[in-house]
C-alpha cells in the first residue's frame, strides 16, 4: 500500500479546527483524541483507493481474537488498522494517535502496542501520529525521553506530527529497535 503516507498527509490537511481542538462551553478548546481520530478516519476513507486489498478500520477490540490472545496482545485496541480482515498474514499498518499534551504513561502504552503489532503480529508499518500546536522537534524529544530505558522490544516506529490545522502531517523521525 504505497499510497498510505500520501493518504495520511492529505487527510490530516483536511481536518478542521473543530476536530483538532474541541470547543467547550465555559472554557478554552481542548484536545480530544477520539474526536480527532474519528475525523482522521473519515478523511482517510474519502481518499481510500478502491483497488486495494486493504481495509481501514478504527479501534478494533481484539479481546475475543483467539490468535492474538495466544500472542499476548488481546487487550490492544489500536486507533487505526490498515489490514486484511480475516487474515493474520500480510497486514500492513497500525496507527496510534496522541495529542501533544499526552503524558509519559500514555506514550509508553502506545509504543508497546505499536511494537507488539510489528514484532508479534507481523504488521509491516507502525505509525505514531501526534497532533496539536507544538513544534515537531519538541514532540520528537518528548517521545524519545519517554522511551528512554524502556524494557520492551522496541520496533521500528514512524513518528508523524500534525501541528497546525489544514496542514499536512509530516514524518519527522523513525524510532528504531
N, C-alpha and C positions, 0 to 999 in steps of 0.2 A: 504494500500500500504506500507507494512512493509519495502520494499527494497529501499524506497526513499533516506534515509540517505546514504546508500551504493552507490546508483547511483550518488548522489551529490559528494561524496568523490572521487570515481574513475573517474568521469567525469572531475572534476577540475584538477586531476593529468594528464589528457590528453591534457590540454590546453598549447600550445606552447607559447614561448616568444612573437612572432609576434602578438598574440591576447591579451596577458597580458598587453603589452605596445606597442603602435603603433609607428613605426619608421616614422619620418618625415624628408623631405629634408631640410637641413639647420638648424636643431635643435635637441634637445635631444628627446628621445622617450617620449610619453605622454600617459596617461590613457584615453581610450575612452570606456565608458561603453557599448555602442551599439556593438562595435567590440567584446568585451569580452562576452557579453550576447549571441550574435549570435553563437559564438564558443561553449559556455557552452550548449546552446540548442542543437547544433549538437552533441556534445559529449554525452549528456544525451539521445538523440534519438538513438544513436548507442547502448546504453545499456538498452533501454526501453524494459520491458518484453512484450511478445506478448500476454500473457494470463491475461491481466488486463482490467478492465472496464474503467480505467482512461487514459486520453489523456494528453499529454504535449503540451501546446500552449504558444506562446510568444506574448507579448504585444497586447492583445486583447482590442480594443476600445469598451468601454461599453456605449457610448453616446446614442445609439438608443435602449438600452435594457429597456423595459417597467417596469420590476420588480425592476431592480437596480435603475432606476430613482426614483421610489417611496421610495426606501431606502436611497436616497441621495448619492449614490456612482457612478452615471453615468459618472462622469468626471475622474474616475480612469482608469489608463492603466497599470496594473501590468506587471512587466517584464516577469514573467513566471507563468502559472497556471497549476496545476495538477487537472483536473476536468473531469466531465462527460458532454460534450456539450449537451445543450438542457434540462438539469435538474438543478434545483436550490438546491435540497436536495442531500446530500451525496458527495459534492465536497470536495477534500482532502487538497490541499495546495496552498498557494500563496507565491511566491518568489520574493523578491525585491533585486536587486543587486546594489552595490555602490562601487566606488573606494575610496581609503583611503584619497584622498585629498578633499573629499566631505565637503561642508560647512554645518553649523547647519540647515539652512533652508531646504536644500535638505534632510537631515536626518529626520527632523520633518515631511516633506511631506510623505516620505516613511513609517514612523512609523504610521502616520494617515491612510494611505492606508492599511497597514497590519492589523491594529486594526479594521478598518471598515469591512474588509472581514471576520474577525473572529467574531466580535461582532454582525454585522448586516446581513451579507450574509450567515454565517454559515459554513465557511471553518474550517477544523479541525486543520491545522497547518499553522503557519506563519513563514517564514524563511527569515532572513535578512542576506545576504551574502556580505561581504566586501572582496575586493581583492586589492592587492598591497603590495609592500615591506615595511612592517611595523610590529612591534611587536603586536601580538594579544591583549595583555593587554592594549596597548596604544589605540587600536581601541575600545576595550570594554569601556575604560574610556571616550573616545570621545563621544561615543553614550550615555552613562549614563549621561554625562554632558549636552548633547543636550536635553535630555528628562526631565531633572530636572524641576519640576514645570510645566509640560505640563498640559493643561486643557482638554485633550481628555480622553475618557475611554480607557486606555491602555490595550491591550490584552496580552496574553502570547505569546512572540515572541522569537524564537530561533535565537541567534546571532552566525553566522558562519564566519570564516576568512580563506581566501586563500591567504597566504602571500608570497609564492615563486612558481616559475614556476615548473611544474611537481611534485608538492607536493599535497597531498590531503587536501582539506579544512577541517577544524575542527570545531565542535560545541564547542564554548568557553564559552557561557553563555546563560541564559534564562532570558529575561526581563519579569517580572511578573506584572500582573494587580494589 
